[in-house]
Each structure stands twice: as C-alpha cells, then as structure tokens.
Amino acid sequence: MNQTKILIIEDEEKIARVLELELSYEGYEASKALDGLDGLRMFREENWDLVLLDVMLPGLSGIEVLRRVRSDDSHTPVILLTAKDSVEDKVSGLDLGANDYITKPFQIEELLARIRAALRLNRQPIDIAESEDWLQVADLKLNEKTYEVKRGKRNIELTPREFALLAYLMKHARQVLNREQLLNGVWGYDYYGETNVVDVYIRYLRNKMDKPFEKPLIHTVRGVGYVLKDSL
C-alpha cells in the first residue's frame, strides 16, 4: 500500500522540520520546501495527496502559490497555515479553493485531525463512484462519479469542499440541517475548527448555484440551520 504523500511549504525551517517529523511518525510520506517557488516546483514535479501551505512565504506568497496550484489542479487538498489575525488571507485562500486553514500556533493533534478530514473528503467521491445515478432537486443535478454539477443546462464548477457540502445537502433534501450536522457530515467528527465555516461555504454555494438563477434552492431557517429544497 502506497504511503500518503504530503508536501509542506513553510519558510520557518524549525516548524517545517517538526511537521515533517510528526507526519512521518504518523505514517505519512512528508517532504518540505522552504519558499514559494521551490514549493510550486515540487508540487508540479510529483503527485501529492495533500499540501500544507504557509501564507507568508519568500519568493512567491502562499496565496499566489495556491492560485497557481488551483490553475493546474482542482482536487488535491490544500490546508493553509495562517497567522492569527490574517482574516483577509483566510478569505482569499478559501475563495481560491483552499480546503481548510489552521491558525498558528496550533496543536499538532488538531492539524492531524484536519489532515485526516481533508484526505477523507477528497477520497469520498472515489469511494462512492460505483453509482452512475444523478442526485436531483428541482433543476439542480449532481453526479458523484463524474464530479459534475448542473443547474438547468448550465455547468457549475465547485471546489471539492463545496461539492461535498452540496452533495450532503442534496442527499438530505427538504431536511433542515443545523451547523453541527453539516460539520459532522462534511468536515468530519474530528473537525476542530469554527462552526462559521459552514456559513462561509453556504455563501459560496449560493453565489454559484442560486444567485445566477431565478429560484433559490438553499434556504435559511432562522435559529436552526439550512435546507435545500425547490420551494419554501
């Protein structure tokens, strides 16, 4: 069985080395790059299962590395390592397709949990790819085998996390789901992050699959959560 390969792009050498040792101890195959240019080169030269990407990097910023990674590859999970107050970087990173972020300083147990959740989510469409059936609610269709999303005749491009969230909502169509249920179903039981990440991704989905169309499908139930259905 092949080891899971993780690329660490982190310019603080001590942190990069600690991460490399911890990940190796956990059974991952870890390699590190100490600047953005080297990290991008390594990413393009090999196949990786996940990338840990520091936002503040010499040579090429983490956000720019992410932008170039996503122009080549929309599926490999990327977890951003961010400074405590870099809200703008977090938002930019999520908008560009980062799967998650963790704020420094962090506990290694939390990072490992985030890694497990991101890897599990990324493999999910492959695990359930035996079915060729489309999930459908109103004029919205999703296929977990081909990774396609359509509304009417229009194709909708989603990041892996957006796709997983939409699939979960569609499998529980007309059922009101609270944030805890969505976190557990999409991010996993061992997710340590803030619950408002659900609201962030609901907004992303609405921008892509509701705003351009006449009828919204994702509805907010005040004080409870969200529901996907064709009408209120």
Secondary structure, DSSP 8 states (H G I E B T S, - for coil): ----EEEEE-S-HHHHHHHHHHHHHTT-EEEEESSHHHHHHHHHHS--SEEEEESS-SSS-HHHHHHHHHHH-SSS-EEEEE-TT-HHHHHHHHHTT--EEEESS--HHHHHHHHHHHHHHHHHHHHTTT----EEETTEEEETTTTEEEETTEE----HHHHHHHHHHHHTTT--EEHHHHIIIII-TT--S-THHHHHHHHHHHHHHTTTSSS--EEEETTTEEEE-S--
